[in-house]
Amino acid sequence: MSEFAVELRGIRKSFGTHEVLSGVDLAVRPGEVTVILGPSGSGKSTLLRTINHLEKVDAGIVRVGGELVGYRRKGNRLHELPEREILRQRSRIGFVFQNFNLFPHLTVRENVALAPIAAQGRHKAEAHAEAFELLTRVGLADKADEHPRRLSGGQQQRVAIARALALRPEVVLFDEPTSALDPELVGEVLDVIRELARGGATLVIVTHEVGFAREIADTIVLMDAGRIVEQGPPHQVLDAPAHPRTKAFLAHVL
């Protein structure tokens, strides 16, 4: 086993002539919480999406649990995996999006159980039972048979977290999990993420919630213009930043 749950080396990604990621290195150990901060357009969400190959990299490598993601190596060349292999890899990586992405025609329980059945071949009864356990864990057991439209945004995002956990992932990625929520609903989602962190889950979180990052993170990463300009424990990055771009960002958001 690798010493890292997630490992990115030399990641580059461009959209047209605009380079969004410019040679990013990042390593996350099992059980750690890494929070990625930075201004809009700094590459945070794109970097997160390279971890499960939702964005193909132009250069560099991504490993999860020591396994190369999206590619296999033959000699000195990388060859992209067939889609079924990429889907298998994604089943090891939970992903919570900004906008929930729940299926409106399915009940809450069915939304949570769908991926384990479809991607992992688990028995329907087992998947539905575990879905109910996960909904209980995020405080939504009483909503199991409702449809998403009957839930608030905060409740829908908690369902999305349960859905990500249903795959029993090695790491869970969060892409601005509270940005689509009304302010009064943010706390209920952050509480669920806190519980995951306390339970020893490996989490990589892109967020603009600096106070939450201070509380939950083992490591804070500050990105700017497609690069990591500073990283370290919260007290170091937030209270005694060394890089001018970190200082400028924190002056704007604190």
C-alpha positions as CSV (number, residue, x, y, z in Angstrom):
1,M,0.0,0.0,0.0
2,S,1.1,3.6,-0.7
3,E,1.8,5.9,2.2
4,F,-0.6,8.3,0.5
5,A,-4.3,8.1,0.0
6,V,-4.1,10.6,-2.8
7,E,-1.0,11.6,-4.7
8,L,-0.7,14.2,-7.6
9,R,2.6,14.9,-9.3
10,G,3.2,17.5,-11.9
11,I,-0.4,18.0,-12.8
12,R,-1.0,20.3,-15.8
13,K,-4.3,21.1,-17.4
14,S,-5.3,23.7,-20.1
15,F,-8.6,24.7,-21.6
16,G,-7.6,26.0,-25.0
17,T,-4.7,28.4,-24.5
18,H,-5.5,29.0,-20.9
19,E,-3.4,26.9,-18.5
20,V,-5.6,26.2,-15.4
21,L,-3.1,23.9,-13.6
22,S,0.6,24.6,-13.8
23,G,2.5,21.6,-12.5
24,V,0.7,20.9,-9.2
25,D,2.1,18.5,-6.6
26,L,-0.1,17.4,-3.7
27,A,-0.1,14.4,-1.3
28,V,-2.8,13.4,1.2
29,R,-2.2,10.7,3.8
30,P,-4.9,8.3,4.9
31,G,-7.2,9.8,7.5
32,E,-6.2,13.4,6.8
33,V,-8.4,16.3,6.0
34,T,-7.0,18.6,3.3
35,V,-8.8,21.9,2.6
36,I,-8.1,23.8,-0.6
37,L,-8.6,27.5,-0.5
38,G,-8.0,30.2,-3.1
39,P,-9.6,32.9,-5.2
40,S,-12.1,32.1,-7.9
41,G,-10.4,30.9,-11.1
42,S,-7.3,29.6,-9.2
43,G,-7.9,26.0,-10.3
44,K,-9.3,24.5,-7.1
45,S,-12.3,22.7,-8.6
46,T,-10.4,21.6,-11.7
47,L,-7.7,20.1,-9.5
48,L,-10.3,18.2,-7.4
49,R,-11.9,16.8,-10.6
50,T,-8.5,15.4,-11.8
51,I,-8.4,13.1,-8.8
52,N,-11.3,10.9,-10.1
53,H,-10.5,11.6,-13.8
54,L,-13.6,13.8,-14.4
55,E,-10.9,16.1,-15.9
56,K,-8.2,14.4,-17.9
57,V,-4.8,15.8,-17.2
58,D,-2.5,17.1,-19.9
59,A,0.6,16.1,-18.0
60,G,1.4,14.5,-14.6
61,I,0.0,11.5,-12.7
62,V,-2.7,10.9,-10.2
63,R,-2.7,8.0,-7.8
64,V,-5.3,7.0,-5.3
65,G,-4.3,4.3,-2.8
66,G,-1.1,3.8,-4.9
67,E,-3.1,3.0,-8.1
68,L,-2.6,5.2,-11.1
69,V,-6.0,6.8,-11.9
70,G,-7.3,7.0,-15.5
71,Y,-4.2,5.4,-17.1
72,R,-2.0,2.3,-17.2
73,R,1.7,2.6,-17.8
74,K,3.4,0.6,-20.6
75,G,7.1,1.2,-20.6
76,N,7.5,5.0,-20.6
77,R,4.0,5.8,-21.9
78,L,0.6,6.2,-20.3
79,H,-2.4,4.7,-22.0
80,E,-5.9,5.8,-21.0
81,L,-8.0,3.1,-19.4
82,P,-11.3,1.9,-20.9
83,E,-14.3,3.6,-19.5
84,R,-15.4,0.5,-17.5
85,E,-12.0,0.6,-15.6
86,I,-12.3,4.3,-15.0
87,L,-15.8,3.8,-13.6
88,R,-14.4,1.1,-11.3
89,Q,-11.7,3.5,-10.0
90,R,-14.3,6.2,-9.5
91,S,-16.3,3.8,-7.3
92,R,-13.4,4.1,-4.8
93,I,-13.5,7.9,-4.8
94,G,-16.6,9.6,-3.3
95,F,-17.5,13.0,-4.9
96,V,-19.9,15.6,-3.5
97,F,-20.8,18.3,-6.0
98,Q,-21.9,21.9,-5.5
99,N,-25.4,21.3,-6.8
100,F,-26.4,17.9,-5.3
101,N,-27.0,16.1,-8.7
102,L,-29.7,13.9,-7.2
103,F,-32.1,12.0,-9.5
104,P,-35.5,13.7,-9.2
105,H,-37.5,10.6,-10.2
106,L,-35.9,8.4,-7.5
107,T,-36.6,8.5,-3.7
108,V,-33.9,9.6,-1.4
109,R,-33.1,5.9,-0.4
110,E,-33.0,4.9,-4.1
111,N,-30.6,7.8,-4.9
112,V,-28.2,6.6,-2.2
113,A,-28.4,2.9,-3.2
114,L,-28.1,3.3,-6.9
115,A,-24.3,3.5,-7.3
116,P,-23.5,0.5,-5.1
117,I,-26.0,-1.6,-7.1
118,A,-24.9,-0.3,-10.6
119,A,-21.2,0.2,-10.1
120,Q,-20.3,-2.4,-7.5
121,G,-22.9,-5.1,-8.2
122,R,-24.2,-5.2,-4.7
123,H,-27.5,-6.9,-3.9
124,K,-30.5,-4.5,-3.9
125,A,-31.7,-5.4,-0.4
126,E,-28.2,-4.9,1.0
127,A,-27.7,-1.6,-0.7
128,H,-31.1,-0.3,0.4
129,A,-30.4,-1.4,4.0
130,E,-27.0,0.4,4.0
131,A,-28.6,3.4,2.4
132,F,-31.0,3.7,5.3
133,E,-28.1,3.4,7.8
134,L,-26.3,6.2,6.0
135,L,-29.4,8.4,5.9
136,T,-29.7,7.8,9.6
137,R,-26.1,8.9,10.0
138,V,-26.7,12.2,8.2
139,G,-30.0,12.8,10.1
140,L,-32.4,12.0,7.3
141,A,-33.9,8.6,8.1
142,D,-37.4,10.1,8.2
143,K,-36.9,11.3,4.6
144,A,-35.8,8.0,3.1
145,D,-38.9,7.5,1.0
146,E,-39.3,11.2,-0.1
147,H,-38.3,12.5,-3.5
148,P,-35.5,15.2,-3.6
149,R,-37.9,18.0,-4.5
150,R,-39.5,17.7,-1.1
151,L,-36.2,18.4,0.7
152,S,-34.4,21.7,1.4
153,G,-31.1,22.4,-0.2
154,G,-29.2,21.4,3.0
155,Q,-31.1,18.1,3.2
156,Q,-30.4,17.4,-0.5
157,Q,-26.7,18.0,0.1
158,R,-26.7,15.6,3.1
159,V,-28.3,13.0,0.8
160,A,-25.5,13.6,-1.7
161,I,-23.0,13.0,1.1
162,A,-24.7,9.8,2.1
163,R,-24.7,8.7,-1.6
164,A,-20.9,9.3,-1.8
165,L,-20.4,7.3,1.4
166,A,-22.5,4.4,0.0
167,L,-19.6,3.4,-2.3
168,R,-17.4,2.8,0.8
169,P,-14.8,5.1,-0.8
170,E,-11.1,5.4,0.2
171,V,-11.4,9.2,-0.1
172,V,-14.2,11.7,-0.3
173,L,-13.9,14.8,-2.4
174,F,-16.1,17.9,-1.7
175,D,-16.4,20.6,-4.4
176,E,-17.7,23.8,-2.6
177,P,-20.3,21.7,-0.8
178,T,-22.1,24.7,0.7
179,S,-21.9,27.3,-2.1
180,A,-25.3,26.5,-3.5
181,L,-27.0,26.7,-0.1
182,D,-28.8,29.5,1.7
183,P,-26.7,30.7,4.6
184,E,-29.1,29.3,7.3
185,L,-28.6,25.8,5.7
186,V,-24.8,25.8,5.6
187,G,-24.3,24.6,9.2
188,E,-26.2,21.3,8.9
189,V,-23.9,20.2,6.0
190,L,-20.7,21.3,7.7
191,D,-21.8,19.3,10.8
192,V,-22.0,16.1,8.7
193,I,-18.5,16.8,7.3
194,R,-17.2,17.4,10.8
195,E,-18.5,14.0,11.9
196,L,-16.8,12.3,8.9
197,A,-13.5,14.0,9.8
198,R,-13.8,12.9,13.5
199,G,-14.4,9.4,12.3
200,G,-11.1,9.3,10.5
201,A,-12.3,9.6,6.9
202,T,-9.8,10.9,4.2
203,L,-11.3,14.1,2.9
204,V,-10.2,16.7,0.3
205,I,-12.4,19.8,0.5
206,V,-12.6,22.8,-1.8
207,T,-14.4,25.5,0.1
208,H,-14.6,29.2,0.8
209,E,-15.5,28.7,4.4
210,V,-12.2,29.8,6.0
211,G,-13.4,29.4,9.6
212,F,-14.5,25.8,8.9
213,A,-11.1,25.1,7.2
214,R,-9.3,26.3,10.4
215,E,-11.4,24.0,12.5
216,I,-11.4,20.8,10.4
217,A,-8.2,20.7,8.3
218,D,-5.0,18.9,9.0
219,T,-3.5,20.7,6.0
220,I,-4.6,23.9,4.3
221,V,-3.6,24.4,0.6
222,L,-3.7,27.9,-0.9
223,M,-4.0,28.0,-4.7
224,D,-3.5,30.9,-7.0
225,A,-3.3,31.0,-10.8
226,G,-3.1,27.3,-11.1
227,R,-0.3,26.7,-8.6
228,I,-0.1,25.8,-4.9
229,V,1.5,28.9,-3.4
230,E,1.4,27.8,0.3
231,Q,0.4,24.7,2.3
232,G,0.7,23.7,5.9
233,P,-1.3,23.3,9.1
234,P,-4.1,25.9,9.7
235,H,-2.2,27.9,12.3
236,Q,0.7,28.4,9.9
237,V,-1.2,29.2,6.7
238,L,-3.9,31.3,8.3
239,D,-2.1,33.0,11.1
240,A,1.4,33.4,9.8
241,P,1.3,33.1,6.0
242,A,4.6,33.4,4.2
243,H,3.5,34.1,0.6
244,P,2.2,37.5,-0.5
245,R,-0.7,35.9,-2.4
246,T,-1.8,34.1,0.7
247,K,-1.7,37.3,2.7
248,A,-3.7,39.1,0.0
249,F,-6.3,36.3,-0.2
250,L,-6.8,36.2,3.6
251,A,-7.0,40.0,3.8
252,H,-9.9,39.8,1.4
253,V,-11.9,37.0,3.0
254,L,-11.2,37.4,6.7
